[in-house]
C-alpha cells in the first residue's frame, strides 16, 4: 500500500525529459517535466523517445506536455504496484499484518465509571518500524445516556494541537455504538518519527457515565485457556506491531484550550476501558520508504515509462508517419528477438524489479521482510 498522490509528487522529477533539438518545432518543456534530480533523462533509455516521434503518435487533441505527464505518472504508480505485487506473488510480503477488535463482549449497566473531569481514552504506540501503519477502522462507545455531538480528540506526543477530532451522536443508551471513523497512526513518516497517539474524550463533555468493560486486564490480555487460546494468540500477534493501553490524564494536567498535554502525565489504568472499544489493523504503507529510496528505482522507472510510451506508439493510428525501420525496432524491443536473444523491455523490467526487491529486503521489517523461501538450509551431513 502507498499513497498515490504523494508518490507521484516525490517521483515526478526523479528523471526528466530533454527539450527537442529544434525548439521551433517543439517549444521548451515546462520545468515540471524537464527538471531531473538524478541528472538523467528518459530519452537516454531509448532512441524512440524523441519528442518529435512521440508527438507524431499521440492523439491530435492532446498536447505533448499532457501526454508526457500522464505517462510518467502512470509509470510511477504502475511500477510501485508491480513491485508490491511481485513480493506478494513470491509469498514474502503482505499488506495487512494483523486485524483486531480489542474487546469482545459488552460492559454491564451497573459498571459505571465516575466522571472526575479527566481526559480518558486509549494510548496507541506503534512499533517504530518503517512502513508500519496502525489504522483505526472503527471506534465503539458504550455509555449509560444518549450523547449529542460528543467531541472525540486524537493527540500525538510531538504535536501541540490535536491532530484530528470528530463528533459522535449516540441515540440509545447502554448499547454499543460503532462509528465508521478511520485514522492512520503512522510509525515513521516525514511528519511523525516514533511517539504515541491518544484517542479519547473529556469527561466534562459526557452526559451520564461510561460503562466499563470489567473482568479484563489490559496488561494480561484475553484469557489464555478460553476458546483454545485463539483470542490470546491474536492479541499477542497484534501487540508485535502496536501497544494499546487505557489511560487518563488528571484534571490538573489539562488546559482550557484543549491543546496537547504532557504525555508523562498520562496514567495507565489496566482495569478500565472508559466505555471505548476499537477495531484496529496493522498494515504496511510504503509511501515514505519508496520516496526515501526512490533513487534505487530510477532505472526501473525509466524502463516502465519507456514501455508504456512504446506501447502507445505501437498501436497509434498515426503510426504510419513513423519510419518503417523505427516501427520494427519498437516491435523488437517490446516483443524480443529469438534470433539475437534480445531481451524485451518487459522482461528487462521484471529483472530490475527482482534486483530492487533484493536490495530492499529487510530494510523495512515487517513490511519488506527477507525472502526465506529460497534461502539455503544447513544441516548435518
C-alpha positions as CSV (number, residue, x, y, z in Angstrom):
1,X,0.0,0.0,0.0
2,X,1.2,3.5,-0.7
3,X,-0.3,7.0,-1.1
4,X,-0.6,7.6,-4.8
5,X,-0.6,11.5,-4.8
6,X,2.4,11.6,-2.5
7,X,4.4,9.1,-4.5
8,X,3.6,10.9,-7.8
9,X,4.9,14.1,-6.3
10,X,8.2,12.7,-4.9
11,X,9.0,10.6,-8.0
12,X,7.9,13.1,-10.8
13,X,11.3,14.7,-11.3
14,X,13.5,11.7,-10.5
15,X,14.2,11.7,-14.2
16,X,13.4,14.4,-16.6
17,X,12.5,15.0,-20.3
18,X,15.0,16.7,-22.6
19,X,13.9,19.5,-24.9
20,X,13.7,18.8,-28.6
21,X,16.8,19.7,-30.6
22,X,14.6,22.1,-32.7
23,X,12.7,24.4,-30.4
24,X,10.9,25.9,-33.4
25,X,9.3,22.5,-34.0
26,X,8.6,21.7,-30.3
27,X,9.0,24.6,-27.8
28,X,10.8,24.1,-24.5
29,X,9.1,21.8,-22.0
30,X,8.0,23.3,-18.6
31,X,10.2,22.7,-15.6
32,X,7.7,20.3,-14.2
33,X,8.8,17.9,-17.0
34,X,12.4,18.9,-17.8
35,X,13.8,19.0,-14.2
36,X,15.8,15.9,-13.3
37,X,17.0,15.3,-9.7
38,X,19.3,12.5,-11.0
39,X,20.5,14.5,-14.0
40,X,19.3,11.6,-16.1
41,X,16.6,11.7,-18.8
42,X,14.1,9.3,-20.2
43,X,15.4,9.8,-23.8
44,X,18.7,8.3,-22.7
45,X,17.0,4.9,-22.3
46,X,15.6,4.5,-25.8
47,X,16.1,6.3,-29.2
48,X,12.3,6.2,-30.0
49,X,11.6,8.6,-27.1
50,X,12.4,11.6,-29.2
51,X,9.8,14.3,-28.7
52,X,9.0,14.7,-32.4
53,X,8.4,10.9,-32.7
54,X,6.2,10.9,-29.6
55,X,4.3,13.9,-30.9
56,X,3.5,12.2,-34.2
57,X,1.9,9.3,-32.3
58,X,-0.3,11.0,-29.7
59,X,-4.0,12.0,-30.3
60,X,-4.4,15.3,-32.0
61,X,-6.4,16.8,-29.1
62,X,-3.7,16.1,-26.6
63,X,-0.6,18.2,-26.1
64,X,2.8,16.6,-25.7
65,X,3.1,18.1,-22.2
66,X,-0.2,16.4,-21.2
67,X,0.9,13.1,-22.7
68,X,4.3,13.0,-21.0
69,X,2.9,14.0,-17.7
70,X,0.2,11.3,-18.0
71,X,2.6,8.6,-19.0
72,X,5.2,9.5,-16.3
73,X,2.6,9.4,-13.6
74,X,1.1,6.2,-14.9
75,X,4.6,4.7,-14.9
76,X,5.2,5.7,-11.3
77,X,2.0,4.2,-10.0
78,X,2.2,1.0,-12.1
79,X,5.8,0.4,-11.2
80,X,5.2,0.6,-7.4
81,X,2.2,-1.6,-7.7
82,X,4.3,-4.1,-9.7
83,X,7.0,-4.1,-7.1
84,X,4.5,-4.9,-4.3
85,X,2.7,-7.5,-6.4
86,X,5.9,-9.3,-7.2
87,X,6.7,-9.6,-3.5
88,X,3.2,-10.9,-2.8
89,X,3.4,-13.3,-5.6
90,X,6.7,-14.7,-4.2
91,X,4.9,-15.1,-0.8
92,X,7.2,-12.9,1.3
93,X,5.2,-9.7,1.7
94,X,1.7,-8.7,2.6
95,X,-0.3,-5.5,3.1
96,X,-2.3,-6.4,6.2
97,X,-0.3,-7.8,9.0
98,X,-3.0,-8.2,11.7
99,X,-6.5,-7.1,12.5
100,X,-8.1,-7.0,15.9
101,X,-11.2,-5.9,17.8
102,X,-9.7,-5.1,21.2
103,X,-12.7,-6.1,23.4
104,X,-15.0,-9.0,22.7
105,X,-18.3,-8.5,24.5
106,X,-20.0,-5.6,26.4
107,X,-20.0,-3.9,29.8
108,X,-22.7,-4.3,32.4
109,X,-25.0,-1.4,33.0
110,X,-24.0,-1.1,36.7
111,X,-20.3,-0.9,36.0
112,X,-20.2,2.8,35.6
113,X,-17.1,4.9,35.6
114,X,-17.2,8.0,37.9
115,X,-16.6,11.3,36.0
116,X,-13.7,13.1,37.5
117,X,-13.1,15.9,34.9
118,X,-10.3,13.9,33.3
119,X,-9.3,13.2,29.7
120,X,-9.7,9.5,29.1
121,X,-9.1,7.1,26.3
122,X,-6.5,4.8,24.7
123,X,-2.8,5.4,24.2
124,X,-1.7,3.8,20.9
125,X,2.1,3.4,20.4
126,X,3.0,1.9,17.0
127,X,6.2,-0.1,16.9
128,X,8.9,2.2,15.4
129,X,9.4,0.4,12.1
130,X,9.5,1.9,8.6
131,X,6.3,1.4,6.6
132,X,4.2,0.3,9.5
133,X,0.8,1.9,9.7
134,X,-1.7,1.2,12.5
135,X,-5.1,2.0,11.1
136,X,-8.2,2.8,13.2
137,X,-11.0,1.0,11.3
138,X,-13.9,1.9,13.7
139,X,-14.4,3.1,17.3
140,X,-17.2,1.9,19.6
141,X,-18.8,3.7,22.5
142,X,-21.0,2.3,25.4
143,X,-22.5,4.9,27.7
144,X,-25.5,4.9,30.1
145,X,-27.0,8.0,28.4
146,X,-27.5,9.2,24.8
147,X,-24.9,11.7,23.6
148,X,-25.2,14.6,21.1
149,X,-22.1,15.8,19.3
150,X,-19.6,14.4,21.8
151,X,-16.1,15.6,20.8
152,X,-13.5,12.9,20.3
153,X,-9.9,14.0,20.1
154,X,-6.7,12.4,18.8
155,X,-3.4,13.8,20.1
156,X,0.2,12.9,19.3
157,X,3.1,13.3,21.7
158,X,5.0,15.5,19.4
159,X,2.2,18.0,18.5
160,X,0.8,20.9,20.4
161,X,-2.7,20.8,18.8
162,X,-5.0,17.8,18.3
163,X,-4.0,16.0,15.1
164,X,-7.7,15.0,14.5
165,X,-11.1,15.5,16.0
166,X,-14.7,14.5,15.2
167,X,-18.1,14.3,16.9
168,X,-20.3,11.4,17.7
169,X,-24.0,11.2,18.4
170,X,-25.5,8.2,20.3
171,X,-29.3,7.7,20.3
172,X,-29.6,4.7,22.5
173,X,-28.1,4.3,26.0
174,X,-26.2,1.1,27.1
175,X,-25.9,-0.3,23.5
176,X,-22.6,-0.3,21.6
177,X,-22.4,2.5,19.1
178,X,-19.8,1.9,16.3
179,X,-18.7,4.7,14.0
180,X,-17.0,4.5,10.6
181,X,-14.3,7.0,11.6
182,X,-10.9,5.9,10.3
183,X,-7.5,7.3,11.1
184,X,-3.9,6.3,10.4
185,X,-1.4,6.1,13.3
186,X,1.8,6.1,11.4
187,X,5.0,4.8,13.0
188,X,7.5,6.6,10.8
189,X,6.7,9.4,8.3
190,X,8.1,12.8,7.4
191,X,5.6,14.2,9.9
192,X,6.0,11.6,12.7
193,X,9.0,9.8,14.0
194,X,8.0,7.4,16.8
195,X,6.0,8.7,19.7
196,X,2.4,7.8,20.8
197,X,-1.1,8.8,20.0
198,X,-4.0,9.2,22.4
199,X,-7.6,8.9,21.3
200,X,-10.4,9.8,23.7
201,X,-12.8,12.4,25.2
202,X,-13.1,14.8,28.1
203,X,-15.3,13.5,30.9
204,X,-16.7,17.0,31.4
205,X,-18.4,16.7,27.9
206,X,-20.0,13.5,28.8
207,X,-23.7,13.2,29.7
208,X,-24.1,10.4,32.2
209,X,-21.4,7.9,32.6
210,X,-19.2,5.5,30.6
211,X,-19.8,1.8,31.0
212,X,-16.6,-0.1,31.9
213,X,-15.7,-3.5,30.4
214,X,-15.0,-5.4,33.6
215,X,-13.1,-8.7,34.2
216,X,-10.5,-7.6,31.6
217,X,-6.9,-6.6,32.4
218,X,-5.1,-4.8,29.7
219,X,-1.7,-5.9,31.0
220,X,-2.6,-9.6,30.8
221,X,-5.0,-9.6,27.8
222,X,-7.6,-12.2,26.9
223,X,-8.0,-15.5,28.7
224,X,-5.3,-17.9,27.6
225,X,-7.2,-21.1,28.3
226,X,-10.5,-19.9,26.8
227,X,-11.6,-20.8,23.2
228,X,-8.4,-22.8,22.7
229,X,-6.3,-19.6,23.2
230,X,-7.5,-18.1,19.9
231,X,-8.1,-14.6,21.2
232,X,-4.9,-14.6,23.2
233,X,-2.9,-15.5,20.1
234,X,-4.5,-12.7,18.1
235,X,-3.8,-10.3,21.0
236,X,-0.2,-11.2,21.1
237,X,0.2,-11.0,17.4
238,X,-1.2,-7.5,17.2
239,X,1.0,-6.4,20.1
240,X,4.0,-7.1,17.9
241,X,3.0,-4.1,15.9
242,X,1.4,-1.7,18.5
243,X,0.7,-1.2,22.2
244,X,-2.8,-0.1,23.1
245,X,-3.5,0.8,26.7
246,X,-6.3,2.7,28.6
247,X,-5.1,5.9,30.1
248,X,-6.4,9.0,31.9
249,X,-4.9,12.5,32.2
250,X,-5.6,14.2,35.6
251,X,-7.6,17.4,35.6
252,X,-4.6,19.4,36.9
253,X,-2.6,18.5,33.7
254,X,-5.3,19.7,31.3
255,X,-5.6,23.2,29.8
256,X,-8.6,25.3,28.8
257,X,-7.5,25.5,25.1
258,X,-7.6,21.7,24.9
259,X,-4.1,21.6,23.4
260,X,-1.9,18.6,24.0
261,X,-0.8,17.7,27.5
262,X,2.5,16.3,28.7
263,X,2.3,12.6,27.9
264,X,4.3,11.9,31.0
265,X,1.2,12.9,33.0
266,X,-1.0,10.3,31.3
267,X,-1.6,7.4,33.7
268,X,-2.3,3.8,32.7
269,X,-5.3,2.1,34.3
270,X,-5.2,-1.6,33.3
271,X,-8.7,-2.3,34.6
272,X,-10.6,0.5,32.7
273,X,-12.0,0.8,29.2
274,X,-13.8,4.2,29.6
275,X,-16.7,2.9,27.5
276,X,-14.5,2.6,24.4
277,X,-13.6,-0.1,22.1
278,X,-11.8,0.0,18.7
279,X,-11.3,-2.1,15.7
280,X,-7.8,-1.7,14.5
281,X,-5.5,-3.0,11.9
282,X,-1.7,-3.2,11.4
283,X,-0.9,-2.5,7.8
284,X,2.0,-1.7,5.5
285,X,2.2,1.8,4.0
286,X,5.4,2.1,2.0
287,X,4.9,5.7,0.8
288,X,7.7,7.2,2.9
289,X,10.0,4.2,2.2
290,X,9.6,4.4,-1.5
291,X,10.1,8.2,-1.6
292,X,13.2,7.9,0.6
293,X,14.7,5.2,-1.6
294,X,13.5,6.5,-5.0
295,X,17.0,6.6,-6.5
296,X,17.2,2.9,-6.3
297,X,14.1,2.7,-8.5
298,X,15.5,5.1,-11.2
299,X,16.3,2.5,-13.8
300,X,13.1,0.6,-13.2
301,X,11.0,3.7,-13.6
302,X,12.8,4.6,-16.8
303,X,12.1,1.1,-18.2
304,X,8.4,1.3,-17.2
305,X,7.8,4.7,-18.8
306,X,9.7,3.6,-21.9
307,X,7.5,0.5,-22.1
308,X,4.2,2.5,-21.8
309,X,5.2,5.0,-24.4
310,X,6.4,2.4,-26.9
311,X,3.1,0.5,-26.5
312,X,1.2,3.8,-27.4
313,X,3.5,4.2,-30.4
314,X,3.0,0.6,-31.5
315,X,-0.8,0.9,-31.6
316,X,-1.1,4.6,-32.5
317,X,-3.3,5.4,-35.5
318,X,-0.6,7.9,-36.6
319,X,2.0,5.1,-36.7
320,X,2.3,5.3,-40.4
321,X,4.1,8.6,-40.2
322,X,7.0,6.9,-38.5
323,X,9.8,5.3,-40.5
324,X,9.5,1.6,-41.2
325,X,12.8,0.6,-39.5
326,X,11.8,2.5,-36.4
327,X,8.5,0.6,-36.2
328,X,10.4,-2.7,-36.5
329,X,12.7,-1.6,-33.7
330,X,9.8,-0.8,-31.4
331,X,8.2,-4.2,-32.0
332,X,11.5,-5.9,-31.4
333,X,12.1,-4.1,-28.1
334,X,8.6,-4.8,-27.0
335,X,8.5,-8.5,-28.0
336,X,12.1,-9.5,-28.0
337,X,14.1,-11.2,-30.7
338,X,14.7,-15.0,-30.7
339,X,17.4,-14.9,-33.3
340,X,19.6,-12.5,-31.4
341,X,18.4,-13.5,-27.9
342,X,17.4,-9.8,-27.3
343,X,15.5,-9.5,-24.0
344,X,12.4,-7.4,-24.4
345,X,11.8,-4.3,-22.2
346,X,9.1,-6.0,-20.2
347,X,11.5,-8.8,-19.2
348,X,14.2,-6.3,-18.5
349,X,11.8,-4.5,-16.2
350,X,11.0,-7.8,-14.4
351,X,14.7,-8.5,-13.8
352,X,15.2,-4.9,-12.5
353,X,12.3,-5.3,-10.1
354,X,13.7,-8.5,-8.7
355,X,17.0,-6.7,-8.2
356,X,15.2,-3.8,-6.4
357,X,13.3,-6.2,-4.2
358,X,16.6,-8.0,-3.3
359,X,18.2,-4.6,-2.4
360,X,15.2,-3.6,-0.3
361,X,14.9,-6.9,1.7
362,X,15.0,-6.4,5.4
363,X,15.2,-2.6,5.2
364,X,11.6,-2.1,6.4
365,X,10.7,-5.1,8.6
366,X,8.0,-6.4,8.8
367,X,6.7,-4.8,5.6
368,X,9.6,-5.7,3.4
369,X,10.9,-9.0,5.0
370,X,13.7,-11.1,3.7
371,X,12.8,-13.9,1.3
372,X,13.5,-17.0,3.3
373,X,11.8,-19.5,0.9
374,X,14.8,-19.8,-1.3
375,X,17.4,-19.3,1.3
376,X,20.0,-22.1,1.8
377,X,19.4,-24.6,4.6
378,X,22.2,-26.1,6.6
379,X,22.3,-29.4,8.5
380,X,24.4,-32.3,9.5
381,X,25.5,-34.5,6.6
